[in-house]
Amino acid sequence: MHSLIFYAYAGIVAITSLRPAGDMNIDPMDKVVHLLVYYIFAVFGHRALTNKRYYPYLCLGIIAYGALLELGQSYVPGRHMSAYDLLANTLGVLLGAAVVTRRAAR
């Protein structure tokens, strides 16, 4: 069940990230939203894995996924690629990984 949630979340992130901008309003808190979305992604990833030894690789995969989505945005009307968004995504994954691994160690 946790794997299904993880993959569904990945799909929602992709659809949301690659949607044309249209009349979308960019929130001043955009980077915080990126951080929170990828924090949750890292938490769902940890829960989806049965062998936690592979979790660092999954986190790298989530970061790469975010980078590919940022690249994909450069081809979507009204959207653009942002290194700051990628940085916020990466920080979210790292923060999420730190929290779940610390909590799992207890």
C-alpha positions, 0 to 999 in steps of 0.5 A: 500500500505504501508503494502505491501511495509513493507512486501516486504521489510521484504522478501528482507531482509530475502532473502539477509540475508539467501543467501549463502556467496559463493564469497560474499565480506564483505564490511568494512562498513558492520555494517553501512549497517546493521544499514541503512537497519534496519533504513529503516525497522523501517520507513516502519513499522511506515508508514504501521501501522494505529494505531501508539500506536502499533509501539513500539511492531512492533519495538520489532518484527523487532528486533526479526526478525533480531535476527532470521535471524542472528540465521538462518545465522549460518545454511547457508554455508559461513555465521555466526551469529554475535552479532555485526550485531544484535547490528547494526540492533537494533541501526538502528531500534531505530534510525529509531523509534526515527526519525519517532516518533519525526517527527510525533510529530511535 
